[in-house]
Amino acid sequence: MKKIVTVIFVLSVSLNSFAQNLDSLYQHYISLHQKNTNIKELSLQTVNAPVKCGFGTVMEIKANFDQFTVEQQQSLRKVMSRPGKQTSIVSPSGYFRIHFDTTGTEIPIYFSDPGKTEKELIDMSIDSLAVALDYSYNYEVNILGYLKPPSDGTDGGDGKYDVYVEPYGGYGETRWDGPDNAAYMVIDNRLDNTYEKGIRAAKVTAAHEFHHGIQVGNYSDDISQLFIFEMTSTSMEEFVYDEVNDYYNYLSDYFRHPEQRLDNTAGGGYDICIWNIFLVEKFNREKDDAMFGQKLIRRAWEIFKEKGSAIKAIEDALAEEGLSFKELFNEFGIWCYYTGIKSDPEIYFEEGINYPVIKPINTYSYIGNKQTYKINSNAVSNNFIRVVTQSGDTLMSIVTNSDVISIANGSNNRIAFDLTLNSSGSDGAVSITNELYVSVSSTDNSLLKSNYIFRDNIVDGPANSEEIGYAFPQPFSYANNENVFIPAISSITDKTELKIYTVSMNLVYSDDSPEFGSFDFDVVKWNGKNNDGKKLATGVYIYVTKSGDNIKTGKLVIYND
């Protein structure tokens, strides 16, 4: 009897939770179609980001429509029906019909120019939107080779692709109906409740939403795999309109939690648009075919349509070209490390200086000998583990879990692995320095791939720095030099100390943790000032660096000119 009561209780709780989720979904969607408070300034750290796209919400409502109350269904039908607008125009290409108002509170204004009349601003806004839509069509269909969306017949007045401009609580959304999933677009009439504003926001919305129309009309409308829809549409913004970078504002969700499954990130797919950007930029540099990366992305959609698993389709599209998803996804992790001040546009993301900095899953302190850290990884994830040595050096381990099959089969078989650091070598360990070795072990090593970054450099062998016997530049001049570099011996297990003396052995500067310079030999950096931040007098000074039992001494000349 108790078991029956327990089952009934659990079922009741489950149904109640489902009903609450439906209510939340309903309220969220209705709110998108009401005027929101204008957001004038937003930053990358904004918690409540503007709704980039209502596509996923529309997907979820369509999938669960019969579960809503009768009253909710009536309201949803009304809101999701095609808006009635006062007039329309056809875009220059003849493909799009844009519906909008010319009077009242819903007129489209994408420009701010006090010297123009309201009618001139409306005309300029609609004409510019029409050009943006045509450009998006040409790039995505004619250049990238995607199938154009199916026609909606006479809905909207004719067979053209309809775009409705009206108040919306974000950028816009794509809706579709009929047996062919013929789609149309809704776009906000002001686009001032967004990161990018006005016509710049309209451009990326056109590129983003039009690709949703391509997706549902030709490939899939599977709500369970929303990530590939938003990942692709958001990357289209960058591909079609490279000069508008609205997508920057959505990347932090991934960079804060790269250990999440690729298909289930906090950003709902917007944040992982950089996977597609990675593919395009990487192969643009490596292949004679400038469209190679784009072909991989499109091929994944074709396989997704045939086989039904988006994540497996991505792997298969790479495999057809002899490429390993495991290897590439790990390399993607390396690219994600080199962002912000570490970025190098010649090697990694071209716009990486504007990307967030990756956040490790954990940071550990290594105190020598053998230490093992246990990590439990999600399927298809990159796990960044930061270890700081006693000397203050940083080792970043990037461990990739490439278990695509687990996700394709509808599960998430997490793989536990040990990250082991040791002061002596062992079988399978990677030599970071002569005093530091690292290894990754698991019950299923075949699905894991590891790479290591030490002192911000990728490890391709022991980081054995050469020694140098003199300070440079000599002489050091405050007028011409920012720092002087002083010989030292780096150590994983011991701290390095720096002391500066006059020739009379009076201590003028000391540092228990000086910063190492970025050279192929070990030197510490000093700005030539004493501990009070004051410049020293012209003269000869003695330096002493100590790392454990290793001591280096010498002289340097300072000019205070």
N, C-alpha and C positions, 0 to 999 in steps of 0.2 A: 504494500500500500504506500509506504514511504517513497519507494522508487517512482510510482506513478505520480504522486504529488510533486516530486522533484522534477520529473519530466514536464509536467504541466506548467510548473512555475518557470522553468527555463524557457519553454516555448512561449509563455506569456511575455516574459521579459524581452525575448528576441523579437516578437511581433511588435511590442510597444516601441522598442528601439528603432525598428524599421519604419514605423509610422512617424516617429519623431524625425528621422532622417528625411522622409518624404516631405514633411512639413517644412523643414529647413531648406530643402531643395526648392520647394514651391516659393517660399518667401524670398529666397535669394534671386530666383529668376524674375519674379514680379518686381523686385527692387531695381533690377537692371533697366527696367523700362519706365522708371520714374526719374525725374530730375534729381541728381545728386548735388551735394554741396561742392562747389568748385574748389579744386585743389590747385593752387597757384604754383607752389614749389614742392617738389618731392626729391628725396635723395635715395641713393642706393640702399640705405639702411631702413627705408620706410617699412613699417610692419605691415600695414594694410595697403598693399600695392594696388594700383588701378587694375580693373578687370581687363586683361589684354584681349580676351576672346571668350564669347559665350558658347563656343562650339561644344565643349565637353558637357556643359549644363544642358544644352539642347539634346545631346546624345542620351544623357541619363534620363531626361524627362520622357523622351520617345520610348526608351526601353521599359520604363515603369509606368507609362501613362494610365493603364487600367487600374493601377493600385491607388491612384489619387481619389479623393472624394468626388462626388458628382459636381459639387460647387467648384472645387478646385479645377476639375477638368474643363468646366465651362469658362472659367477665367483664363486658363492656359490656352484654350482654343482661340479666345479673343485676342490675347497678347501675341500668340504665335501666328496669327493670320497675317496675310500681306497688308501692310499699311496702305491707307488711302491718302494720296498726296495730290497737291493742286496741279502739278504739271510734270513733264518729263522731257528729257532730251536723249538723243542717241549719240554715243561717243564717236569720235572721228573715224575709227575703224569700222563702225557699224555693228560691233559685237555686243556692246553694253547699252542698256536703257537705264538711265538714272532718274529716279522719281524724287521730287522734292517740293517744298512749299516756297512760294514767292512772297507771302505775307504772313504775319502772325508771329508766334513765339518759337516756331520750329524751322525757321529759315536757316539755310546753311551759310555759315560765316567762318572761313578758314584763314582769313587775313585780317590784319589790323592796320587800317590806313585811314586816318581822319580826313584825308583829302578826297576820299571817294564816297559816293552815295551808297546807300544800302543796296540798291539794285546793282550797282557796279561791283560791289563786294560779293553779292550772290553769284553774279555771272562769272566773276573771276574764280570763285571757289569751285563752282560746278565744272567750269571748263578745265581747271587744273586737276580736279578729281577724275574727269573723263580721260585726260592724258595719262594719269597715273594708272588707271585701270587698263588702258590699252597697252601701256608699256609692260605691265605685269603679265598680261595675256601673251604678248609677243615673247617675252623672256621665258616664261614657264612652259609654253606650248611649242613655239617655233624653235627656240634655241635649246631648251633642256629636253624637249621631246616627249613631254607628258601628253596624254590624251586630253582633248578638251572636254569640258563637262557636257552631259547630255542636255538637249533642249527641253524646256518646260512647256512646249506647245504654245498655246495662246494665253497661258497664265501671265499676268502682268501686261497684257495687251498684244503681245506677239511672241515670237520664239527667241527673242534676244535675252541675254543674261541680265536679270534685273538687279538693280542696286537701289535700296531705299535709304534716304537720308532723313534721320529723325533723332530725337533725343534718346540717348542710350547711356547707361551707367558705366561706361568704359570706352573701348575703342569700337568694337563691333562684333557681329556674329554671323554665322552661316546657318541657314535653315534649308531643309530639303524635304521633298514629299514625292508621292507617286511611285510607280513600280520601278522607275529608272533612277530614283534618288536625284531628280533634277533639283538643283540648288539655286538659291538667291542669297543676296548679301544685305545686311543691315549695318549701317555705319553712322556713328554719332554726328550730329549736325554742327557741333562746335569743336569737338576734340580739344577741350581745355581742361578736362578732368583726367588728363593723361600725363605721362612723362614728357615725351615729345608733344609739341602743340601744333594745332592747325594743320596746314597742308603737309608738313613733314610727317605728322602722325597719320594723315590720310594716305600718304604714299605707302608706308609700311603696312597699314591695315589692308589696303588693296592687295598687296602681294601676299599677305598672310591669309586673308579670308578667301581669296580666289583659289588658292591651292587647296583649301578645305573643300571647295566645290569640285575640284578635280578629284580629290581623294574619295569622297563619298559617292560620286557619280561613276567612277571607273574602277575603284580598287576595293574599298571596304568601308563599312560603317560599324565595325566591331567595337563597342564601347569598352570592352575589357582591355583593350590595347591602345588606350588614348595617347600614351606617350609618343608613339611614332607619328601620330597626326600633328600634335603640337610641336614636337621636335622638328619636323620637316617644315611646317608652316612658319615657325619662328626663324628657322635658318633661311627660308626664302626671303625674308625681310632683308637680310644681309646680302644675299646673292643678287637680288633685284635692285635694291637701293643701298649700296655700300656706304653712301655718304650719310645715311641716317642710322643712328646706332641705338635705337630704343631698346634693343635686346640686352644691352649692358645691364639694365636695371633689374633683370630677372635671373642673372647668373649666380647671385650669392647663395641661392637655395642649394645649388649643387656644390659650390666650393666650400660651403660650411659642412656639408655631409656627403663627401664623395664615396663613403662606405655604403651608401644606400644602393639598392638594386637600380640598374640603369632604367628599367621599365617602371620604376615606382618611386621617383624622387619627390621631394617636397614641393618642387616647382611645377609639378604637373606636366612636365615635358618641355615647357618654355626654357628652363634652365639648362637642358642638355642639347640645345641647338648647336652647342659648340662641338659635339661629336661629328655632326655633318660638316661644320666649318673646318674641323681638323682634317677630315677625309679630303675635302676639296683643296685646302692649302698645302697639305703634305704632298699630294700627287701632282698638283700644279708644278711643284718644284722638281719632282722626280721623274715625271713621265713626259714624253713628247706630246702626248694627247692632253691638251689643257682641260678637256671635259671628262677626264677619267674618273675623278672623284664624284662628279655629278652623275655619271653613268652608274656608279656603284649604288648611289642613293636611289635612283630611279629603278634599278634592277631589284633592289630590296622590296620596293612596292609591288613590283610584278610578281615576285615570289610570294609575298604576303598574300596577295589575291589568290594565288593558286593553292597555298598550303595552310594558310590560316594562323601562323605564328609569326608575329612581327620580329621578335628577337632572333628566332631561327632564320628568318628571311635575311636579316642583316648578316648573320654568319655565313649563310649559303651564298649570298651575293659576293662576298669576299672570297670564299672558297672557289667559286667559278673562275676567279682570276689568279688562283694559286696563292691567295693571301690567307694568313692565319688571324682569326679574330682575337685569339689569346695574345698574340704578339702585338697586334695593332692596338688593342685596348690597353695594354700595359704602356705602350709608347704614348698613347693618349694621356695616360696618367702623368708621364714625364712632361708633356706639353703643359698640362694643367699646373705643374709645379712652377714652371718658368713663366710667371705672370707678374703683374705689378712691377716693382723695381727690379725684379729678376728677369724680366722679359727680354727676349732677343728676337726681333721680328724677322731676322735673316734665317733663323733656324726653327722657331716655334710660331705661335700665333702672331699674325701680323699686327693685330690690335691688342695684343696681350698686356701692354702697359695699362690699359683701361679695365682689365679684368680683376676680380677679387683675388686675394691670396688664399691658397688652399689651406684648409684647417685639418691637422692630423687627427686621427681617431683617438690617439693617446700620445702623451709625451713622458718619456722615462729618463731616469738618470742612471748612467752606467758608471759603476765604481771599480771596475776591473774584474779580472778572473772570468768566471763563466756566469752569465745571467740569461734566463729564458723568460720571454714574455708570451703569454697565451692570448690569441686573438680568435674570435669567432666571426667568420666573414659571410656576408650575403652572396647569393649567386649573382654573377655578372656585376661585380663591384671592384672598385680600386680602393685599397686600404693603405692609408698613409700613416706610418708609425715613426714618430720622431724620437730620437735618442740623443741626449746631451752627455758628452764625456766629461770627465773631471777637468780636462783642460779647457772646456767651454766649446769644443768643436761639436758640430751637429751632423748626425747621420740620419737621413730620411730614407726609410725603406718603403718602396711602393710594391705592394703584393696584390696581384690581380687574381681574382676568382673568376674564371671564364666558364662557369657551369651554365651554358645556354640550355642544355637539355632539361635541366631541372625546371626552369621557367616555362619552356615550351610544353612541358607535361603538366603545368598548372601547380607546381609546388615550389618551395624555396628550401632546398637542402643545403643548409649552411655548412660550410667547411671550416673546422677548427684547425689552426696551425700554430706552430711554435716558432717564434723569432728568437734565435739564440745568438748572443754576442759572447765572444771569448777572446782572451788575450793570447791564445795559442791556436794554431791551425788544426783542422780536422777534416776528414773526408767530406767533400761537398761544400765546404765553407768557402766563402768569397773573401779574399784578402783585401781589406780596406787600407790598412797600413801594416807595418811589420809588427804592430802591437795590438791590432784589432781585426778580428775575423767575424763574419756574420753568415748565418745560414737560416733557411726556412724549411721546416719539415711538417708533413701532414700524412694522414692516412690515404690521401688522394693527391699526390704531388702533380699528377698529370694535368690537373685542372688549374694549377697555380703557376704564375709567372712572377718573378721578382726582379726588381732593379733597385739600385742604391745610389743615393746622391750624398756625397761627403764634401763638406765645405762648399756647397752649392755647385759641385762638379760631379757629373755622372761618373761612377766608378767603372773603369774598364781594366783595372789592374791595381796593384797596391799603390797607394798614394804616398810614395817614398819621395819626399822633398829633398832636393839637393841642399847642401850647406853652403853658406857664403860667409866670408871672413871679414867683411867691412860694412860700415854703415853708408847709406847713400840717400840723397845726393850730398856730395861733399865739395865745398862747404855748403851748409844749410843756410839759406837766406829767407828771412820772413817776407821779404818783398817779392821773392820769386817762387817760393815753395810752400806748399800747404803742410806737408808731413816729411819727416825723415824716417827711413826704414832701417831698423837695427837688427843685426843677426840674432837668431834664437834657435832653439831646437824644440819643435813641437812634440808634445807627448800626450797620449790618450789618458794615461793614468795620473799624471802630475800637472799641476798648474804651472804656468809660466809667469815669472815676475820680472819687472823691469825697474831698474834704478839708474838715476843720472846723478853724477857727482861733478863738482868742480875739480880742478887739478889738486886742490888742497884737501880733497876728499870730504867736502861739505855736501850733504845730500840736498839736491834741489828739486828732485822729482822722483816719485815712486808710484807704481801701479801693480796691484796684485793680479790683475786680469787684463793685460793689454790686448788690443785687437791685432790679429795677424793680417798681414798684407796678402793680396791676391797675386802671388807669384809662384813660379815653379820651385822656389826655394823658400826656406823658413825665415821670415822677418816679422818683427812686430812694428806697429805704426805709432809714431809719437809726433805731436804737433809743435814740439819745441818749446812749450810753455811749462811753467812750474805748476805745482798743485793748486795755486791760487789763480791760475789762468793768466799769468803775466809773462811777457816775453823776457828772455834772459839776456844778459849782457854779452856783447861780442867776446868770443874767447874759445878756448879749448875745453872740452868736457869729456868725462869718462863715462861710458855706459857699461852696465852689468845686466845680463839676462840669465835667469836661473830656471831650469826645468828639471825638477828632481835633483839628481846628482850632476846634471850637465850644466856647465857654466860657460858663458861667453863674455869676453870683455874686449874693450877697444876704445878708441878715441874718435871724437867727431868735432868739427869746427862749426860754430854758429856765428853768423853775421847779423847783427841787429842794426841794419842800415836805414 
